[in-house]
Amino acid sequence: MNTNRQQLNAFEEVRAGADVEYLYDPHELKLDGMQDSEPEPELIEGLPAPDALTPADRYLELFENVQMSRIFEDSKTFPDCSPKYDPLDVLMRYRRQKRSSDFDLSRFVADHFYLPGVNESFYVSNPDKTLNEHIDDLWPVLTKMPQQHMPHSSLLPLPKPYVVPGGRFGETYYWDSYFTMLGLAESGRDDLLRHMADNFAWLIDNYGHIPNGNRTYYLSRSQPPVFALMVELFEEDGVRGAKRYLEQLMKEYHFWMDGAGELMPNQAYRHVVRMPNGSLLNRYWDDRDTPRDESWIEDVETARQSKRPASEVYRDLRAGAASGWDYSSRWLRNPKRLSSIRTTQFIPIDLNAFLYKLELMIATLSHAKGEELTALAWQKKAEARKRAITRYLWDSTAGVFRDYDWRRARFGAFTAASVVPLFVGLATPHQAHLQSIALRQLLLSNGGLLTSMVDSGEQWDAPNGWAPMQWMAVVGLNNYGEETLASEIAVNWLNTVNNFYQLHHKLVEKYDISGDRARPGGGGEYPLQDGFGWTNGVTRRLMVMYGHLMAD
Ligand SMILES: OC[C@H]1O[C@H](O[C@H]2O[C@H](CO)[C@@H](O)[C@H](O)[C@H]2O)[C@H](O)[C@@H](O)[C@@H]1O
């Protein structure tokens, strides 16, 4: 809600005749979480035009100086600030003023930018509420209205309301949203489900893909492609109309496969790799090879620790962010050194399983529209991918799905990402059974399913457990009749979230699930965040299925 406070402050300044340009129409303002009794907005008329320039592009040396001098504790703060004046004027003023001997960068930033708000900072939880009631109360708090987009900020306008993860993540996130939507459906918020899917369709229409999140600095990459799963959720939950997204599903597919036709064996272009046997598989990628705006100093320091060209390290860091697993020993040559990151050299098992699902969904919807030849062609693409996954990503010796390092022609790590082929139904019953044995032996804990077997200090590793992995494991194992393990994971996870909720009255982004009692998750480049969209979504859904088995 701070953002609105700051907007209101801006109006006050304008009214008081301060040296601030009139940027907004006060009548457009809505408070975060405010439920609108009027029909929801359909269009984004009157909102600032989408702008692909990131804050680093816009503010050049000013951006770099602010980030490198650590004015803000969190590197994401400055990229999320909104300018009080036209951005070019801000840069010009900086160039003029910094020549002065008493120039103070922090003062300059305070004078020229509004700080971003933390969405739920005014929310106080009521400890008497049950876990489900708490989650239902939070949906409006985490809901953003399209009218809140500040001109010239890095936030990309969206046509309809959307739910954000919470804390420092005050924008929509692609793969988070699917897991959040699971809970929204359970809470009867089909309105938000439809709005969020429409926003993603709009992003595909306008940018050709779904960015990591609705920030200009996220435009150069996507995240795990789960739009097909959102579309499927529509039908499962009785929200009709999946067919209307067929065109966007196809566009998204072409984004991921761009350049595939030109590749020779062992060549890669953007997201696609042609394997030695001629088959096609995908990898994570980001079109830029500079430090991430939102983690600028962290990336510069990581690159400095490597002997490789900095641009290569930046690309791999960015591709790691695109994977949603930022960061994990999955992508590292040395699990203790982030600078050894090689994301673009891996063929990830989860990404390829999600794309298999996308191909199948296009086939299914084409069939539903009576387009049989199209349906058959997409079915064949899915089958070809399944063959390639079996050839390169199935480790028949260990009986598990794993990533594949295509540069070094060897398997990558065994992690919780290996549940995705079960989740999307591409494993054989035999593979699923072997894999369930490994999951039980290597990743099952008292608190749920561990992310990996390695404690690297990165957040997507042990001892952390993350909501999306619990959900995909539970559904995937149930798909193949491994109900006992599915139930153990679900119940252990629910106990983790509930114990933590009883103690702290909140849900968080990730948990340390290595011990007997839930502890806050840690590691990585930013502190643990509260809220939290996908934890709420997955927990709300699992409560319906397994809540009766939870400890008191
Ligand atoms: O600011 C650093 C990175 O933060 C994001 O990643 C993490 O939060 C996301 C939102 O919950 C989640 O989707 C992702 O799995 C997390 O690792 C962001 O997505 C990154 O791009 C960003 O660099």
The ligand as a Gaussian input file, in Angstrom:
#p B3LYP/6-31G(d) Opt

LIG

0 1
 O       15.480000     -10.543000      -7.516000
 C       16.121000     -11.736000      -7.800000
 C       15.247000     -12.709000      -8.580000
 O       13.988000     -12.830000      -7.922000
 C       12.990000     -13.581000      -8.548000
 O       13.159000     -14.980000      -8.300000
 C       12.576000     -15.518000      -7.147000
 O       11.253000     -15.014000      -6.888000
 C       10.277000     -15.252000      -7.914000
 C        8.962000     -14.705000      -7.396000
 O        8.490000     -15.447000      -6.321000
 C       10.176000     -16.744000      -8.256000
 O        9.398000     -16.896000      -9.421000
 C       11.556000     -17.345000      -8.507000
 O       11.387000     -18.742000      -8.617000
 C       12.454000     -17.012000      -7.317000
 O       13.696000     -17.627000      -7.467000
 C       12.861000     -13.337000     -10.053000
 O       11.995000     -14.254000     -10.669000
 C       14.216000     -13.348000     -10.730000
 O       14.090000     -13.081000     -12.101000
 C       15.064000     -12.284000     -10.044000
 O       16.265000     -12.124000     -10.713000

